[in-house]
Amino acid sequence: MNAKTHVTQIHYDRSTSAQIFDCLREDIVSMSLTPGQKLSESQLAERFNVSRTPVREALARLVELGFVEVRPQRGSFVTSLSVQSILESRFIREAIEVAVVNTLADTAASHDFSAAHANLKEQEAAAEARDSALFLRLDDAFHQLLANATGFPKSASVIEAEKAHMDRVRNLSLKELEGQYAQVIRQHRAILDAIEAGDAARARNAMMTHLNEVHHILHIAPEKYPEYFK
């Protein structure tokens, strides 16, 4: 990261540390900041044109979420990918997201899924452009739309946190594995179709199939990128 040539604008409508956190989290999830990379407080302060205090606050939040680790006498580093942690995130997501689609399928008639359909069209455009960062944001939004439709907003926040850990390795798959964009879109469409049909069993199976895709990725990514895993 060349902090001097890539200054990120901070706005005044939100707290500085929150904006720095969001930027760094996206950089980590998108793999712009790679596993094991050192994070210099002084360089980050230059990048955002701020003091070190909000940088430290943002890094502390990233440590809490497991994206950054502090090594004594060495500094802060982006955490390496952990197969066990990714599988744990998948386990937690399955427990929540299967319940989400089950609930929505049972109450499909009372919901408007036009926003989810619009999101799928945007996913197709991002896939066509092979814009992995945008595609992952739209992927996030799709799952958030479904979770929020249940009326239980806490489920959406848990899904967002756990999904981010899985998306670090998924980002590698989008760049390296042929057909991943199309497969994800097909799986999303199968989930939405089952929900709209009111078929709870099919919706549950479609979501489990989607989440189990990470097993395939984890058979390939650690061998191709051993330096990213611990």
Helices and strands as residue ranges (DSSP letters): H 16-29, E 38-39, H 41-48, H 52-64, E 68-71, E 75-78, H 83-106, G 108-110, H 114-128, H 132-149, H 153-176, H 180-196, H 200-224, G 226-228
